[in-house]
Amino acid sequence: MPASPNDPFASFADPTLTMQMLYDSDTFVVVHLVADAEQASSDAAPQMVRHGFEIVDKRHGKEVFLDGSWAELFEQRLKSWQDKAPTQEEIEATLEGYAQLAHTRIALH
């Protein structure tokens, strides 16, 4: 199920979490991961916050991690969805396209 009935990616706006589930359906899970970029002291040089998105295809037991320019493109898609709420079918179709990049099998630790 989406995180919210009206806005499936509403939780995307909360930057305080380092790992946040954005979407969970019968077929896909989307998690936003943000690396901690706290400054050790006021003299330390600012650090750029790195982030990425993990998309898990539950049907095939595979996952893909989007970072860099892929993450930026996916983030733009999420922001456009905040302006115009998509249907679940539109979300699933988009995630299906990204899932085709998945080559890593899910392994439980």
C-alpha positions in Angstrom: 0.0 0.0 0.0 1.1 3.6 -0.5 2.4 5.5 2.5 -0.7 7.8 2.3 -4.0 7.3 0.5 -3.8 10.7 -1.1 -0.1 11.1 -1.6 1.9 7.9 -1.8 5.2 9.7 -1.4 4.2 12.2 1.2 6.8 10.9 3.7 9.5 11.9 1.1 9.4 15.4 2.5 10.8 14.4 6.0 14.6 14.9 5.7 15.3 13.8 9.4 15.3 10.1 8.6 18.2 8.3 7.1 16.2 5.3 5.8 12.6 5.8 5.0 10.1 3.5 3.3 8.3 5.6 0.6 6.1 2.9 -1.0 5.1 -0.7 -0.2 2.7 -2.7 -2.4 2.2 -6.4 -3.2 4.8 -6.0 -6.0 7.3 -3.3 -5.0 9.0 -1.5 -2.1 10.8 1.8 -2.4 13.2 3.0 0.3 14.9 6.4 0.4 18.4 6.2 1.9 20.3 9.3 3.1 23.9 9.1 4.3 24.6 11.0 7.5 26.5 14.2 6.7 26.8 15.8 10.2 29.7 18.2 10.7 32.1 17.2 13.4 32.8 20.8 14.3 32.1 24.3 13.1 35.6 24.4 11.5 34.9 21.3 9.3 34.2 21.7 5.7 30.6 21.2 4.7 29.8 17.8 3.3 27.4 17.1 0.5 24.6 14.7 1.6 24.5 11.6 -0.5 21.3 9.8 -1.0 19.8 7.0 -3.1 16.7 4.9 -3.6 16.3 1.2 -3.3 13.6 -0.4 -5.4 12.7 -4.0 -4.6 10.8 -6.1 -7.0 9.0 -8.6 -4.7 7.8 -10.8 -7.6 11.3 -11.6 -8.8 13.2 -11.2 -5.5 15.6 -8.5 -7.0 16.6 -5.0 -6.1 18.2 -2.0 -7.7 19.9 0.9 -6.0 19.6 4.3 -7.7 22.3 6.8 -6.8 23.9 9.8 -8.6 22.1 10.9 -11.7 19.7 8.0 -11.5 18.6 9.1 -8.0 18.2 12.7 -9.2 16.0 11.6 -12.0 13.9 9.4 -9.7 13.7 12.3 -7.2 12.3 14.5 -9.9 9.7 11.9 -10.7 8.7 11.8 -7.0 8.4 15.6 -6.9 6.2 15.6 -10.0 4.0 13.0 -8.3 3.6 15.3 -5.3 2.2 18.0 -7.7 -0.1 15.5 -9.5 -1.0 12.5 -7.5 -0.6 9.4 -9.8 -2.7 6.3 -9.8 -1.3 3.1 -8.3 -1.1 1.7 -11.9 1.1 4.7 -12.9 3.4 4.1 -9.9 3.7 0.4 -10.6 4.4 1.0 -14.3 7.2 3.4 -13.5 8.7 1.1 -10.9 8.5 -1.8 -13.4 10.7 0.2 -15.7 13.3 0.8 -13.0 13.0 -2.9 -11.9 14.2 -4.0 -15.3 17.6 -2.6 -14.2 17.6 -4.9 -11.2 20.2 -7.7 -11.4 20.9 -8.1 -7.7 19.1 -10.9 -5.9 17.7 -10.1 -2.5 19.7 -11.7 0.3 18.6 -11.8 3.9 21.3 -11.0 6.5 
